Amino acid sequence: MVERPQLLDDVDAVLAAVAGPDHREADPIAGRERFYKQRVTDKVRWLRVVVDFNKRPGLVVTAFIQRKNPARDQ
């Protein structure tokens, strides 16, 4: 099921967030990591991509836009 179909048009941005994140952190679920990329066109928003590495290859389990700067929570 695709819950955020608008991001299907932005697969390159999702892949860029994983390949070269501006911020990266562990997810509360074991074996998952969060990758963040600040949006190029909107410096206020961040793209969060959660990848599950419990199986190979890793699987993107969700991707969404958020306003909250993830680095400020550290």
Number of C-alpha atoms within 10 A of each C-alpha: 4 8 9 10 9 10 17 12 9 10 12 10 17 24 14 14 25 21 11 12 18 16 17 19 14 13 14 9 8 10 13 19 18 22 27 27 24 21 16 10 7 9 10 12 16 23 20 23 24 23 20 19 14 11 8 7 8 12 13 17 10 16 21 15 15 15 12 11 13 19 11 6 6 5
